[in-house]
């Protein structure tokens, strides 16, 4: 497994676009998650009446245990950036015929796919580690309570965030393998939520219970929107096991469909 990962990473690390997109992604991830209070302070300075109507220092954005869900949800919005890199990496394999060369050199299609999946695991894990460290540090800075048991209440949102990123990267990998053209794959990826939304809106009146089983919906349901609680609305402040199960099934299917396509394609 490690050898397969090294082979795929060796190809990516020599690719300038990989460094640019991943650099932008991880930098944006770091800055976006760490600068929430600075953004609120900027709003207080620039938007008339904002600072007087809302005491930004009393918004527990980075307080334990809220910080875990807040940053896990916010970070999930940025996964589209790294998914674009996954699409480019797999479509380049077709454009430059490196996938054919790998197979000629004795690399089975299954091993080729496993190398890509392992890279997705690494990217998702790095995303989770960065956001976890930001959440921990900012929580220690801003939170008024440091009780150990209280601090880590809600930490389960981070494994859920890892699954969210990995599932979406698996979806992006599947798109790239099926379409094999970077431009079209990226367009489909960027519009995937809109396409699913249109389908859901047309089914909602007839089969509302089926909405949670849609692939992208199931991925979004892993970390529910947390900020409504600051408007005194009830939220889901836990990870639903049913949402995890549905997302795991879709993640498996994304990778399985990718394998079937690779197995049957004339590369």
N, C-alpha and C positions, 0 to 999 in steps of 0.2 A: 504493500500500500504506500509506504513512504517513498519507494522508488518511483511509483507512478506519479505521485505528487511532485517529486523533484523534476521529473521529465516535463510535466506541464508548466511548472513554474519557471523552468529554464527558458522555455519558449517565450513566456510572458515577460520575464524580467529583461529580455533583450529587445523588447518592443516599446518604443518611446511613448506611444499613445497610452499604453497600460500605465506607465508612471504618471502621465499627465492626468488621466481621468481618475485613477486611484488617489493620487495626491490631492486633487480638488475635492474628491468625495470625503476623504478622511479629514482634511482641513475644514471643510464645511461642516462635517459632522461634529468636530470638536468645537468650532466656534459657535455653531447654532445652539448646541446644548449648554455651553458654558456661559452664554451671554444673555440669558433670559432676563435677569435682573437689570442689566445695563439697558436692555431694550425698554423695559418698563420705566426706568429713570429717564430715558430719552423721550418717551411718550409724555411723561410728567412735565418735562421742560418745554416741549414743543406744542403739545395739544392743550389749548386753553381749557381750564376747568378740570382736566384729568387728574392732576395732582391734588386738587382740593376735594374732589368727590371721592377719590379712592386713595387710601394710604398704601402705597406700594410696598412699604416695609412689612405690612401685615398680610400680604399675599403669600401664602406658604408654598410658593412655586418650588423652592429648593429645600423645603423642610422634610425631615424624616417623618413618616414613611412615604409622604406624597411624591417625593422626588423620583422614586423608582418608576412608578407608573407614568408620571409626567414626562420624563426624559425617554422612556421606552417608547411611548406613543409618538412623541415629537420626532425622534430619530427615525422611526419607521417611514416618515414622509420622504426621507432622502434616499431610500433604497433604490429608487428608480435610476439614480446616477450610477451606482455600481452594477445594476442590471444591464445598463447600456454597454458597459465594458464586457460583461459576459457574452452579450450578443455579438459584439465586435470580435471577440476572441474566437468564438466558434465559427462564425461566418468566414473569418480569415483562413481558417483551416481548409475550407472549401475553395476559397478564392485563390490561395497560393498552393493548393494541392498538397499541403503538408499532411493532411489526414490520409491521403492515398499513399504517400511516402512512408508514413508510420506503419501502415498495414503491410506494405511491401516488405518493410524491414522486420516483419514478424510481430508487430503490435496488433493484438486482436481488437475487434470493434468493442468488445465488452471492456477491455482494459483501457481503451481510449476514452470511453464514456466515464469509467470510474475515475480516471485522472481529472476529468473536468468536474465531476461531482466533488471530489476531494478539494479541488481549488475553491469551489463554492463554499464548502465547509470552512475553509481557512478564512475566506473573506467575511463570512457571517460571524465567525468567532472573533476576528479582529474588530469588527463593528461592535459586537457585544462588549468586548473588553474595554474599548475606548469609552463607550457610553457609561459603562459601569464605573470606571475610574472617575469620570466627570461627575456622575451622580454622587459618588462617595465623597469626593473632595468638596463639591459645592454644598452637599448636605452637612458636612462637618463645619463649613464656614457659616452657613446661614441658619441652620437648625438650632432652636433653643434647647432641644432635648437630645441627650447623648446616651440614653440607656440602651445597652447592646441589643436586648430582645426587641425593643421598640424600633431601633434604627433599621433593623433588617426585616421588619414586617413588610411584606409586599415584594420581597426580593425575587419571588417567582415570576415576576414580569420580565426578568432578563432572559431566562431560558425560553420564555414565550417570544421575546423579541428575536432571539437567535433563530427560532423556528420560523418566525415571520420573514426574516431576511433570506434564510436558506430556501424556504418554499418559493419565494418570489424569484430568486436566482435560478432555481430549478425550472420555473416557468419560462424565464428568459432563455435558458439553455435549450429547452424544448422548442421554443419559437425559432431560434437560430438554426437548429438542426432540421426542422421541417421546411423553413423558407429558404435558408442557405444564402440569402442576400442581405447584407447588413442594413441598407437603407430601408427596405420594406420591413424587415424584422423590427427595426427601431420604431418605425411608424406604428406598426401593430402593437408594440409594447407600450408606447406612449398613449395609445388610444384604447388599450385593453380595458381600463376601468370604465371608460365611457361606453364601450360596446356592451360590457356586462351590465352597466346601469340601465341602458335602454331595454335590454332583455328583461331585467328584473322589474322595471316599471310596468312592462306589459304583462308580466306574470303575477304581480303583487296582488291584484284584485281577485285572482283565481286560485293561486296556490301560494299564499303568503308564507306558509310553513316551509316552503322549499328554498326560500331566499338564502337562508344560512348555509345551505349546501353548495352554493355557487363557489367556484374556486377562489376568486379574488376576494369575495365577501368573507369566506372562511379564514383567509389570511388576515384580513383587517380585523376580524373579531377576536384575534388572539390577544391584542392589547386594546381594550375599549377606550374611547375618548374620556379623558379624566377631568377636563377643565370645567365642565358644567357644575361640578360641586362648588365652585367658587361663586356661582350664581344661585347657590342654595337649592340645587336640583339633585335628585338621587342619581347615582351612577353605579356602574358595576365595578367594584374595586377589588376584584379577584380574577384569576385566570380560570375560564370555564374549561372543564375537562372535555366536554363535548366539542368545543371549538378546537381544542388541541387534537382530538381524535380525527375530526373532519380535515383539518389542515395536514395532518400526517398522512392521511389517505391520499389527498391530492398531491402531496409532495412525492409520495411513492409513484403515483400514476404519471406525473410529469416526467420523472426519470425513466419509468418503464416504457412510456410511449417513445421517449427519445431512443431507448435501446432498440425497440421494435423498428423504428425508422432507420437507424443505423444498420441494423441486421439485414434489412430488406433492400437497402439502397444500393445502386450500382455506383460505387465510389471510384 
